[in-house]
Structure formats: structure tokens, C-alpha cells
Amino acid sequence: MAYSTKRRFMAGAVCPRCSQMDSIVVYNLDGKDFRECVKCDFKEEMRLNIATSELDTRVNHKPDHETVQVINILPLDSSDKK
């Protein structure tokens, strides 16, 4: 995710160093995303993992093996023939 080169405040974000709320700004500099606190000297490059996979649930989970239903057709007895 590339942020704008213009600094923008992140609403509700808390600084990991000074614990001040609403003091974190995010911006992009030379193709890298940064976050920094305006109240202390905290600055960090943000490395986001974009390639995330969907969590397995009972809806999207594919079983390791497919269930196959087997139907046995028994021959008719000679007394049942018409």
C-alpha cells in the first residue's frame, strides 16, 4: 500500500514509544512508506505484507479426499421377474 507523499494523520493511532494517541503521521518517501510521531522522535519504515491468503473455514475448506458414494445394485430374484 503506497501512501501519499503528503503527511496524513492516522486517526486513533497510538505511538509505540510515547503512547500518545493521534500523533502518528504516515507518508511515502522515495517509494517507501513511513510512520512517525509528531510528539517524540519515533520514526519507522512500514513494511506491509500484501500477499495474504484467506483463512480456512468450513465454507471454503476443501477436504484432503473427496467422498464418493457407492451404490450396489443387486440382481433381481427370479421370483421377482414378471
C-alpha positions as CSV (number, residue, x, y, z in Angstrom):
1,M,0.0,0.0,0.0
2,A,1.6,3.2,-1.0
3,Y,0.7,6.3,0.9
4,S,0.7,9.8,-0.4
5,T,3.9,11.9,-0.2
6,K,1.7,14.4,1.8
7,R,1.8,13.6,5.5
8,R,-1.5,12.5,6.9
9,F,-2.6,11.8,10.5
10,M,-3.9,8.3,11.3
11,A,-7.0,8.7,13.5
12,G,-6.8,6.7,16.7
13,A,-3.2,5.5,16.2
14,V,-1.1,5.3,19.3
15,C,2.7,6.0,19.2
16,P,4.6,2.8,20.3
17,R,7.3,4.9,22.0
18,C,5.5,7.7,23.9
19,S,1.9,6.2,23.9
20,Q,0.3,9.4,22.7
21,M,-2.9,9.0,20.7
22,D,-3.5,10.8,17.4
23,S,0.1,11.8,17.0
24,I,1.1,9.4,14.2
25,V,1.5,10.6,10.6
26,V,2.1,8.4,7.6
27,Y,3.7,9.3,4.3
28,N,5.6,8.0,1.3
29,L,9.2,9.0,0.7
30,D,11.2,7.5,-2.3
31,G,8.8,4.6,-2.7
32,K,8.9,3.6,0.9
33,D,6.0,4.1,3.5
34,F,6.9,5.6,6.8
35,R,5.1,6.4,10.0
36,E,6.3,8.9,12.6
37,C,5.2,10.5,15.8
38,V,4.9,14.3,15.8
39,K,5.4,14.4,19.6
40,C,8.5,12.4,20.0
41,D,11.4,11.3,17.7
42,F,9.8,7.9,16.7
43,K,10.1,7.1,13.0
44,E,9.7,3.7,11.3
45,E,9.6,2.3,7.8
46,M,6.4,0.3,7.3
47,R,6.7,-3.0,5.6
48,L,3.3,-4.4,4.8
49,N,2.8,-7.9,3.7
50,I,0.3,-7.6,0.8
51,A,0.1,-11.3,-0.2
52,T,-2.1,-12.7,2.4
53,S,-4.2,-15.9,2.0
54,E,-7.7,-16.5,3.1
55,L,-8.2,-18.4,6.3
56,D,-9.6,-21.9,6.1
57,T,-13.2,-22.1,7.2
58,R,-15.9,-24.8,6.9
59,V,-17.3,-22.9,3.9
60,N,-14.1,-22.6,1.8
61,H,-12.2,-25.6,3.2
62,K,-11.5,-28.4,0.6
63,P,-11.1,-31.8,2.2
64,D,-8.0,-33.8,1.5
65,H,-10.0,-36.5,-0.2
66,E,-13.4,-36.5,-1.9
67,T,-16.2,-38.6,-0.6
68,V,-17.6,-41.0,-3.2
69,Q,-20.9,-42.6,-2.7
70,V,-21.0,-46.3,-3.8
71,I,-24.4,-47.8,-4.7
72,N,-24.6,-51.6,-5.0
73,I,-27.3,-52.8,-7.4
74,L,-28.4,-56.3,-6.6
75,P,-29.7,-58.6,-9.2
76,L,-33.4,-59.4,-9.1
77,D,-34.5,-62.8,-7.9
78,S,-36.1,-65.0,-10.5
79,S,-39.4,-64.8,-8.4
80,D,-39.4,-61.0,-8.7
81,K,-39.4,-61.1,-12.5
82,K,-42.6,-60.5,-14.3
